[in-house]
């Protein structure tokens, strides 16, 4: 019995690259546009301050090949997210 939960494969992802440990998955999506729109919020939410200091870059990757036999290819370098500056009430 085959149970399919997704109508389309999640073929794009954002991955944080560290200088002192292995890479970390940040966000998976159906399109590069979706990943580009959502990765920054996920980055800021998932990683603590110490981890963020060791991130050297964020990669946009696309799955290439069959679902059970393929690999992730780097398509672009994404901008490192920074926390939004909070304005203090005067």
C-alpha positions in Angstrom: 0.0 0.0 0.0 1.4 3.4 -1.0 0.4 6.4 1.0 1.2 9.7 -0.7 1.0 12.7 1.6 2.4 15.3 -0.8 1.0 16.0 -4.3 4.4 17.2 -5.4 7.9 16.4 -4.0 9.6 19.0 -1.8 12.5 19.6 -4.1 14.1 22.7 -2.6 15.8 23.4 0.7 17.9 25.9 2.6 20.9 24.6 4.5 23.1 26.5 7.0 26.8 25.8 6.6 28.9 26.0 9.8 32.6 26.5 10.3 32.9 24.0 13.2 30.3 21.3 12.6 28.1 19.6 9.9 25.5 21.5 7.9 22.0 22.0 9.3 18.7 21.9 7.4 16.8 25.1 7.8 13.8 24.9 5.5 12.3 22.6 2.9 9.8 23.7 0.2 8.2 23.1 -3.1 9.9 25.9 -5.0 12.9 28.1 -4.8 10.6 31.1 -4.3 9.0 29.5 -1.3 12.3 28.7 0.3 13.7 32.2 -0.4 10.6 33.7 1.3 10.6 31.5 4.4 14.2 30.5 5.2 15.1 33.7 7.1 12.3 33.3 9.7 13.2 29.6 10.1 16.9 30.4 10.5 16.2 32.9 13.3 13.8 30.6 15.0 15.8 27.3 14.8 19.3 28.4 15.7 20.5 29.8 19.0 22.9 32.8 19.2 26.0 30.5 19.6 25.1 28.5 16.5 24.4 31.7 14.5 27.9 32.9 15.2 29.4 29.8 13.5 27.3 30.0 10.3 29.4 30.8 7.3 26.7 30.8 4.8 23.2 29.6 3.8 22.8 27.5 0.6 19.8 27.1 -1.6 19.8 23.5 -2.8 17.6 21.6 -5.3 17.0 17.8 -5.4 18.2 16.2 -8.7 17.2 12.7 -9.6 14.6 10.1 -8.6 13.1 10.3 -5.1 15.1 7.3 -4.0 18.3 7.9 -6.0 19.6 11.5 -6.4 21.5 14.2 -4.7 21.2 17.8 -3.5 22.8 20.4 -5.8 23.8 23.9 -4.7 21.9 26.5 -6.7 22.7 29.7 -4.9 24.1 31.3 -1.8 21.4 33.0 0.3 21.8 36.1 2.4 22.5 35.5 6.1 19.4 36.6 8.0 19.8 39.2 10.7 17.3 39.9 13.5 14.9 42.7 12.8 15.8 45.8 14.8 13.3 46.7 17.4 12.3 50.3 17.7 11.9 51.6 21.2 8.9 53.8 22.0 10.0 57.3 22.7 
